[in-house]
Amino acid sequence: MLRHIVMWTLKDEAEGADRATNVQRARELLLGCAAITPGILQFSVGTASPGMDCTADLVLDSTFTDAAALAAYQTHPTHVAIKPFMKAVVQSRHCMDFHVPDTNN
């Protein structure tokens, strides 16, 4: 299995909206990708909680069966379609992919 985690910090203003509005829009767009390809085992999107120290505004935590499933997700037209918005509103992005043991065996 392959874990794919992405964290974004958004600009204060972009695309005619403030950070909070763009965080919610980005969250909705990402959630629209939750089941676009086979091989997505887990897919969650979180936003920073008010009053808590956070290093990012938005996080995607997902698990795929393998690298091929992640590649299919990343190149799927629905995922590709959200990239222009994300690039326009994101100040910084951090990503990490790593293998995790299959606990079902």
C-alpha positions in Angstrom: 0.0 0.0 0.0 1.1 3.6 -0.6 0.2 6.5 1.6 -0.1 9.9 -0.1 -0.1 13.0 2.2 -0.3 16.5 0.9 -0.4 19.7 3.0 -1.1 23.2 1.7 -0.8 26.7 3.1 -3.0 29.1 1.1 -2.5 32.7 0.2 -4.3 35.3 2.2 -6.2 36.3 -0.9 -6.4 34.7 -4.4 -8.9 34.2 -7.1 -11.1 37.0 -5.7 -11.6 35.4 -2.4 -10.0 35.2 1.1 -8.1 32.3 2.6 -11.0 30.8 4.5 -13.2 30.8 1.4 -10.5 29.2 -0.7 -9.8 26.6 1.9 -13.4 25.5 1.8 -13.5 25.5 -2.0 -10.2 23.5 -2.2 -11.6 21.0 0.3 -14.8 20.5 -1.8 -12.7 20.1 -4.9 -10.5 17.5 -3.3 -13.4 15.6 -1.8 -14.8 15.4 -5.3 -11.7 13.2 -6.1 -12.3 10.7 -3.3 -13.5 7.9 -5.5 -12.5 8.8 -9.0 -10.3 5.7 -9.6 -10.1 2.1 -8.4 -7.4 1.5 -5.8 -8.2 4.4 -3.4 -8.4 2.7 -0.1 -8.8 5.7 2.2 -9.2 9.4 1.4 -9.7 12.2 3.9 -9.4 16.0 3.7 -8.9 18.1 6.7 -8.8 21.8 7.5 -7.0 23.6 10.3 -9.0 23.8 13.5 -9.5 27.3 14.9 -7.4 27.9 18.0 -5.0 25.1 17.3 -1.4 25.5 16.2 -1.2 24.3 12.6 1.5 24.3 10.0 -0.9 24.2 7.1 -4.4 25.2 6.2 -5.5 22.0 4.4 -4.3 18.4 4.3 -5.1 15.4 2.2 -4.4 12.0 3.8 -5.0 9.1 1.4 -4.0 5.5 0.9 -3.7 3.7 -2.4 -3.3 0.0 -3.2 0.0 0.7 -5.1 1.9 3.2 -7.1 -0.2 2.5 -10.2 -3.4 3.4 -8.4 -1.8 6.7 -7.2 -0.6 7.4 -10.7 -4.1 6.8 -12.1 -5.6 9.2 -9.5 -3.0 11.9 -10.2 -3.7 11.8 -14.0 -7.4 11.4 -13.8 -9.2 14.3 -15.6 -11.2 15.2 -12.4 -7.9 15.6 -10.4 -6.1 17.4 -13.2 -9.0 19.8 -13.5 -8.6 21.1 -9.9 -4.8 21.8 -10.3 -5.2 25.4 -11.9 -7.3 26.5 -8.9 -4.9 24.9 -6.4 -1.9 26.5 -8.0 -3.6 29.9 -8.0 -4.5 29.8 -4.3 -1.6 27.9 -2.8 1.3 29.7 -1.1 3.2 26.5 -0.2 2.7 22.7 -0.7 4.4 19.7 1.0 3.9 16.2 -0.2 5.1 12.8 1.0 4.4 9.4 -0.4 5.5 6.3 1.5 4.9 2.6 1.6 2.9 1.1 4.5 2.5 -2.5 5.4 -0.7 -4.2 4.5 -2.2 -5.1 7.9 -4.6 -7.6 6.3 -1.9 -10.2 5.7 
